[in-house]
Amino acid sequence: MTDDRLDRPFERELRAVLDEMAPREVPGTLHASVAQVPFETAQSPRHHWLPEGRRLAGAILLLAVIVVAGLAIVTRQPSVGPGNSTPHSSIVSGFVEQTDGVAGYRMLRPTNWTALGGGPIDGRSYLGPGPANAQQGIVVTVMNLQLTAASLGANNLSAQWLLFQQDSSLAGWTAGIEAMWARDGERFSLLRTLPHARIYSLSLPAGSPSIELIAYAIDQGQPLILALQASGTEADLSRLEAEGIVDDFATMAGSITAIPADPQNVVPALPTLGPLAPGPS
């Protein structure tokens, strides 16, 4: 029985489409081309990844770049800082970052040294282990000259502050100080040049049992002085170099920065009263 619906236009068009989709003989040339596909696929490079594989490989590469960049940044971090400065001398057990709003500075200072009461005029002093007097021992004093000048007033300004007022660059300021020393007959030598500080050795007058190391630094437009006075058997520059004391002094000088005066901002806590060692001249 013939289905009358096939005589309708829609059914005839549908039948034509189905006939076109029916399997038919493949041309010989196409057979030959298809036959080559497995061989060519097997010979194709193995790194022709799927899109998902490419995205995964890109993510892995990006992660590797981030890790390497992070390691490079960590490697280039300054060696001076809390917890990452190793002492060179036997008299320094370690360094601690000291914030001292009384004297207007922050720096790495020896953990095992004794701090004396500080103030804005005379700064803060730290005594090395062992005897500390005019005949024997080591003492370090740090001062913020801007704070000192503000406390002294216009009639009692130090020579270093006046020279800084003439030239506030590190090179200009220290050049003025060197000229002053030369004029006064002082014997001095430049030991180290740091990014924002210069360290000198200063020989005191003949017969004096002491030698001084003095660092002049500038931070945030403020002049700072760090002075080490060594007496007795320690008053020997060659010995200070050999024992690593000059290196430890450079660590302190390289870390010093200026902070606003604030007697409440002292971390770790330090004495507020007591005698001070003589400040740098």
Backbone torsions as a table, in degrees:
resi	resn	phi	psi	omega
1	MET	NA	134.1	179.4
2	THR	-90.1	134.1	-179.9
3	ASP	-79.9	119.8	-178.3
4	ASP	-63.1	-22.3	-175.9
5	ARG	-66.8	-23.0	179.7
6	LEU	-68.1	-17.6	177.3
7	ASP	-77.8	-12.5	-179.5
8	ARG	-75.9	147.9	-177.9
9	PRO	-56.7	-43.9	-176.1
10	PHE	-62.4	-45.0	-177.6
11	GLU	-66.5	-34.6	179.5
12	ARG	-66.4	-41.2	178.5
13	GLU	-65.1	-41.2	179.1
14	LEU	-60.8	-43.7	-179.6
15	ARG	-63.1	-36.2	179.8
16	ALA	-65.1	-40.5	177.9
17	VAL	-63.7	-44.2	-179.4
18	LEU	-64.0	-37.2	178.3
19	ASP	-63.7	-38.9	178.7
20	GLU	-64.0	-32.4	-178.3
21	MET	-81.9	-10.2	-176.1
22	ALA	-68.4	148.4	179.4
23	PRO	-59.6	140.7	176.3
24	ARG	-142.3	169.4	-174.3
25	GLU	-67.5	135.6	-180.0
26	VAL	-85.0	133.6	178.7
27	PRO	-59.2	150.4	-177.4
28	GLY	-61.1	-37.8	-179.7
29	THR	-62.6	-37.7	178.1
30	LEU	-68.0	-37.8	175.7
31	HIS	-56.4	-43.3	-177.8
32	ALA	-66.1	-40.2	-179.7
33	SER	-66.3	-44.0	-179.5
34	VAL	-64.3	-34.9	-178.6
35	ALA	-62.7	-26.0	-178.8
36	GLN	-82.5	-15.1	-173.5
37	VAL	-59.2	-50.3	-179.0
38	PRO	-58.6	-40.9	-178.8
39	PHE	-64.4	-46.6	-179.1
40	GLU	-65.5	-37.6	178.0
41	THR	-64.2	-41.4	-179.7
42	ALA	-65.9	-30.0	-177.5
43	GLN	-89.3	-6.7	-176.4
44	SER	-71.0	151.3	-179.3
45	PRO	-58.0	143.9	-175.9
46	ARG	-77.3	-12.3	-178.5
47	HIS	-89.7	11.5	171.4
48	HIS	-78.6	78.4	-174.9
49	TRP	-77.1	161.2	172.2
50	LEU	-70.2	161.8	178.2
51	PRO	-53.0	-40.2	179.6
52	GLU	-62.5	-38.8	179.2
53	GLY	-65.1	-39.2	178.6
54	ARG	-63.3	-41.9	179.3
55	ARG	-64.0	-40.6	178.7
56	LEU	-64.4	-43.2	179.5
57	ALA	-63.7	-39.5	178.2
58	GLY	-63.0	-40.2	179.0
59	ALA	-64.5	-41.0	178.9
60	ILE	-64.0	-42.6	179.1
61	LEU	-63.0	-42.7	178.6
62	LEU	-62.2	-41.6	178.6
63	LEU	-62.5	-40.9	179.8
64	ALA	-63.0	-41.7	179.5
65	VAL	-63.0	-42.0	179.7
66	ILE	-62.6	-43.5	-179.6
67	VAL	-62.9	-45.7	-179.4
68	VAL	-63.3	-42.6	179.0
69	ALA	-63.0	-40.2	178.2
70	GLY	-62.7	-41.4	178.1
71	LEU	-64.6	-37.8	179.5
72	ALA	-65.6	-39.9	178.9
73	ILE	-64.4	-44.8	-179.9
74	VAL	-62.6	-39.7	-178.3
75	THR	-64.6	-33.8	-176.5
76	ARG	-88.1	4.7	178.9
77	GLN	-64.3	146.2	179.2
78	PRO	-59.1	141.7	-178.6
79	SER	-73.3	-19.8	179.7
80	VAL	-90.8	123.3	179.6
81	GLY	170.2	166.9	-177.8
82	PRO	-56.5	124.2	171.2
83	GLY	82.2	-2.8	-177.9
84	ASN	-125.8	23.0	177.2
85	SER	-117.2	116.7	-178.5
86	THR	-91.4	127.5	178.6
87	PRO	-63.4	149.6	177.8
88	HIS	-102.3	-24.7	-176.4
89	SER	-104.3	158.4	-178.7
90	SER	-75.9	-15.9	-178.0
91	ILE	-88.7	-1.7	176.2
92	VAL	-116.1	113.7	-178.3
93	SER	-79.2	-23.4	-178.2
94	GLY	172.8	175.6	179.0
95	PHE	-118.7	146.2	173.9
96	VAL	-130.3	140.5	177.5
97	GLU	-76.0	119.5	-177.3
98	GLN	-106.9	122.7	171.2
99	THR	-100.1	122.2	-173.9
100	ASP	-133.3	89.8	178.8
101	GLY	-70.5	-15.6	177.3
102	VAL	-66.6	-43.5	-177.8
103	ALA	-104.9	-0.2	173.1
104	GLY	74.9	41.1	179.6
105	TYR	-149.0	165.3	169.1
106	ARG	-137.6	134.5	179.0
107	MET	-164.7	169.7	171.5
108	LEU	-82.2	126.0	178.5
109	ARG	-127.9	156.2	-178.4
110	PRO	-60.1	130.1	-177.5
111	THR	-63.4	-37.9	-171.9
112	ASN	-94.9	6.8	178.7
113	TRP	-88.4	153.9	-176.1
114	THR	-90.6	123.6	178.8
115	ALA	-87.6	138.8	175.2
116	LEU	-104.2	159.1	-179.3
117	GLY	-56.6	131.6	-176.0
118	GLY	-107.3	174.2	178.0
119	GLY	-163.3	166.3	-176.9
120	PRO	-67.7	-23.6	-177.0
121	ILE	-87.4	-50.5	-175.7
122	ASP	-95.3	-5.0	179.7
123	GLY	76.1	-153.5	-178.1
124	ARG	-127.1	139.7	179.1
125	SER	-116.7	148.4	176.1
126	TYR	-129.6	128.0	-179.1
127	LEU	-96.2	132.2	175.7
128	GLY	-71.5	163.7	179.9
129	PRO	-64.4	152.6	-178.3
130	GLY	92.4	-170.7	-178.8
131	PRO	-64.3	144.2	178.1
132	ALA	-138.8	97.9	178.5
133	ASN	-153.9	-171.7	-176.5
134	ALA	-67.2	-18.9	-176.5
135	GLN	-98.7	-24.4	-174.3
136	GLN	-157.7	141.3	173.3
137	GLY	120.0	177.7	-178.6
138	ILE	-130.3	134.0	176.2
139	VAL	-136.0	140.1	178.4
140	VAL	-116.5	134.0	178.5
141	THR	-125.0	136.0	-180.0
142	VAL	-123.0	137.8	-177.1
143	MET	-138.6	144.1	168.5
144	ASN	-102.7	107.0	-173.3
145	LEU	-64.6	-29.4	178.6
146	GLN	-66.3	-41.1	177.4
147	LEU	-67.5	-40.1	179.0
148	THR	-62.6	-45.6	-178.6
149	ALA	-63.9	-39.4	178.8
150	ALA	-65.0	-31.7	-178.8
151	SER	-80.9	-32.1	-177.2
152	LEU	-79.6	-34.9	-175.8
153	GLY	93.3	169.4	-172.2
154	ALA	-67.0	-22.1	-175.0
155	ASN	-89.9	-3.8	-175.6
156	ASN	-133.6	41.3	-176.3
157	LEU	-83.9	144.7	-179.2
158	SER	-80.2	161.2	179.8
159	ALA	-63.8	-38.5	-179.2
160	GLN	-62.6	-38.8	179.9
161	TRP	-67.7	-41.3	179.5
162	LEU	-64.1	-38.4	177.7
163	LEU	-67.8	-35.5	176.9
164	PHE	-66.2	-35.8	178.0
165	GLN	-64.5	-30.5	179.0
166	GLN	-75.3	-36.5	179.8
167	ASP	-150.3	110.1	-174.4
168	SER	-90.2	7.7	173.5
169	SER	-85.1	154.4	-179.4
170	LEU	-62.5	-42.7	-179.4
171	ALA	-65.2	-44.5	-179.3
172	GLY	-67.9	-42.5	-179.4
173	TRP	-62.6	-49.2	-177.8
174	THR	-69.9	-29.6	175.3
175	ALA	-63.4	-39.7	177.0
176	GLY	-65.2	-39.2	179.1
177	ILE	-67.5	-41.4	178.1
178	GLU	-61.5	-41.2	178.5
179	ALA	-63.8	-39.0	178.0
180	MET	-63.5	-44.3	178.7
181	TRP	-62.4	-45.6	-179.2
182	ALA	-61.3	-40.2	179.1
183	ARG	-64.7	-34.4	-178.6
184	ASP	-88.3	0.5	178.9
185	GLY	78.4	18.5	178.8
186	GLU	-77.0	145.9	175.3
187	ARG	-98.7	123.7	-176.8
188	PHE	-145.6	162.8	174.8
189	SER	-150.4	145.1	177.5
190	LEU	-82.5	118.8	-177.5
191	LEU	-93.6	-45.3	-175.5
192	ARG	-141.8	146.3	170.9
193	THR	-120.4	115.9	-179.0
194	LEU	-105.6	169.3	-178.4
195	PRO	-53.7	-37.9	179.9
196	HIS	-134.2	27.7	179.6
197	ALA	-156.0	155.7	173.1
198	ARG	-129.7	137.8	-176.7
199	ILE	-114.0	130.0	-179.8
200	TYR	-121.0	155.8	165.5
201	SER	-107.3	138.6	-176.8
202	LEU	-129.7	116.5	178.5
203	SER	-84.2	127.9	-179.5
204	LEU	-78.4	168.7	-176.9
205	PRO	-51.9	152.8	-179.4
206	ALA	-53.3	137.5	-179.2
207	GLY	92.0	-12.2	178.5
208	SER	-74.6	138.2	-179.0
209	PRO	-84.5	14.2	-172.6
210	SER	-128.0	161.1	170.6
211	ILE	-136.6	148.9	-178.0
212	GLU	-120.8	141.0	164.7
213	LEU	-108.2	130.3	-177.6
214	ILE	-129.2	127.6	176.4
215	ALA	-111.3	128.3	174.7
216	TYR	-108.0	125.5	-176.5
217	ALA	-132.8	154.6	175.3
218	ILE	-130.3	129.4	177.1
219	ASP	-141.8	129.7	-179.1
220	GLN	53.9	36.5	178.2
221	GLY	75.4	11.0	-179.3
222	GLN	-114.0	133.4	-179.7
223	PRO	-84.4	136.1	179.4
224	LEU	-127.9	147.2	177.9
225	ILE	-126.1	133.2	173.6
226	LEU	-124.1	121.1	-176.1
227	ALA	-124.6	135.5	174.6
228	LEU	-115.6	124.9	177.2
229	GLN	-112.7	122.1	179.7
230	ALA	-113.7	131.6	-176.6
231	SER	-122.7	161.6	176.3
232	GLY	67.1	-133.9	-178.2
233	THR	-67.8	-17.5	179.0
234	GLU	-82.5	-10.6	-175.8
235	ALA	-80.8	58.9	-178.1
236	ASP	-144.7	113.4	-175.1
237	LEU	-61.5	-40.6	179.3
238	SER	-61.1	-39.4	179.2
239	ARG	-68.8	-41.1	179.0
240	LEU	-62.1	-37.3	176.7
241	GLU	-67.3	-48.2	-175.9
242	ALA	-64.6	-34.6	-177.1
243	GLU	-84.1	-2.2	178.7
244	GLY	83.2	7.1	-178.1
245	ILE	-71.1	-35.9	177.2
246	VAL	-64.5	-39.2	177.7
247	ASP	-63.5	-42.2	178.7
248	ASP	-67.1	-36.6	176.4
249	PHE	-63.9	-38.7	177.6
250	ALA	-65.1	-35.4	176.1
251	THR	-61.0	-44.5	178.8
252	MET	-64.1	-46.8	-177.8
253	ALA	-64.5	-37.6	-179.3
254	GLY	-70.4	-17.2	-176.8
255	SER	-101.3	-7.1	-171.0
256	ILE	-72.7	135.3	176.1
257	THR	-137.3	159.0	179.4
258	ALA	-91.8	141.2	175.5
259	ILE	-133.6	159.1	179.2
260	PRO	-63.9	149.7	176.0
261	ALA	-66.7	125.3	179.2
262	ASP	-160.9	99.1	-177.3
263	PRO	-58.0	-20.3	-179.6
264	GLN	-85.6	-13.3	-177.0
265	ASN	-98.3	76.4	179.1
266	VAL	-130.1	106.3	-175.8
267	VAL	-139.1	122.9	-10.4
268	PRO	-60.8	163.6	-177.7
269	ALA	-62.7	143.2	178.9
270	LEU	-131.0	161.7	177.3
271	PRO	-60.4	148.4	179.2
272	THR	-107.0	-13.6	179.3
273	LEU	-131.2	160.2	175.7
274	GLY	131.8	165.1	-177.4
275	PRO	-71.3	152.4	178.0
276	LEU	-115.1	148.3	171.3
277	ALA	-70.0	152.8	179.8
278	PRO	-56.8	134.9	179.7
279	GLY	-72.9	167.5	179.8
280	PRO	-63.8	140.2	-176.9
281	SER	-81.1	NA	NA
